[in-house]
């Protein structure tokens, strides 16, 4: 995919898979809602979760966003990087300029309103990808038999 195609794809898709490493169990994979903003993946995660504990132990992650059912529909983006915690933990809504756009995008995407809500259980994670890999099997020419 081109950079513009990656941006459009990540803005459209709703669920990513986040790979972390647990000190006790090794690799773990969880599904999360996300937003793509300003070249970063923004994740809103429960802070009282094994995922959050894993990330406190080892901030390195892999993220996969994919779509398609049939072979010639498959497309996706894989990213690697490290998470950084942004804002207070848990997030209580104190004004933080860096979170204004991601929170509005997240709330619009998943709740249908740009006004964010705060439950005192979630925190924000940002991943600035160090590597991005993409594929789009829709671009593979079909050979008619």
N, C-alpha and C positions, 0 to 999 in steps of 0.2 A: 504494500500500500504506500501511497505517497504520504508525506506529512499532513496534507490537507485531508486526505481520506482517513488517516488515523484519527485526527482531531474530530471529524464528523462521526466516525464509528464510536469512539469513546464517549462522545456527547450523547449519543443515541442509546447505547446499551445500558441496561439497568443493574446487572449483577456481575461482580468479579469474583474470582477465586484467589484467595490470598494464602500463600504458602509461608509458614513460619517454622522455626525449629524449637521444639520443646526440650528443655534440659533433661526431662525424665523420659519422654516418649519418642524423641527424634522428630522427624518431619510431620507437620500437620497441615491440613488443607481445610479452609473454611470459606463459605460464600458470604459476601457482603455487598450491600449497596455502596455506591461510590459516585463521586463526581470528578470530572476531568476539568481542571481549570488552570490556566496559565502554565501549562507544561507539567503539571503535577496531578497525581491521583490523591484525592481527599477521601478519607475513610472515617466514618463515625462509628465507633466501637464501644461496646460495654466495657467499662473499666474493671469490673469484677468478673473477668472472664479468663479462661486459660489462654486465649489469644493475646490478651493484654499482658499477662504474665510472661508469655513466650517472648513478646516484643521487648519487654523490659530486660530480659536476659540476653537476647540477640536481636538487634534491630534490622538485620538483613532479611529481605523478603523477595519473593517472586510473585507476580500478579499476572493472571490470565483472564482476558475478556475474549469470549468467542461466541460465534453465532452460526446458524445453519444446521440443516438436517441432512440433506442429500450431499453426496461427495462434492458436486459442483456448486454447492451453496456455502461450503465451509470457508470461514474467514475468522481472523482473530489477531489479537495483539498480546504479546508476552513482554513483560517488563521486569527488570530487576533493579534493586536499589535498597535504600535503608529508610526506615520510618523515622520521623521526628514527631514528637508530641507538640501540639500547638494549642496554647490556651490553658486555662485551669483544668484540673482533673479532680472530679468530673466537671464538665462544662455546665456553668450556671447562668450564662447569658451576659456576663460582664462585657462591656464594649471592647472588642479586639479588632482593630482595623484589618488585620491579615485574614480573619475569619469571616468578615462581612460578605464577600462575594461567594465563597464556598458554601456558607450556610444558606444564603438565599437560593443558590442553584440547587442545593440538596433538597431544601424544603419545596421548591417549585417542582422538581422532578418527581419526588415521592409523595408529597402531601397536597400538591396542587395549589399551593399558596407560597409567596416569597417570604412570608413571616416565619422565621424559625421558632421551634419550641424546644424547651429544655426540661429534661426529666431528672437531672441530677444523677444519672447513671451512665452517661456516655461521655466520651472524650474524642477529640479530633486528632487524627494521624495524617501526616502528609508524606507522600513518597515522591521524591524528585528522581525519576528513573535515570539510572546510570547507563542502562542498555535497553533498547526497544527493538523487538523483532515482530514482524507482521507477515501475514499471508492472506491471500484472497484467491481461493480456488475458482471463483466465478470468472477469473481472468484466464484460466487455462482453456485453450481452444479445444472444443469437442471434436472428436474424430468420429464421423459417421461410418458405420460398418456396412 
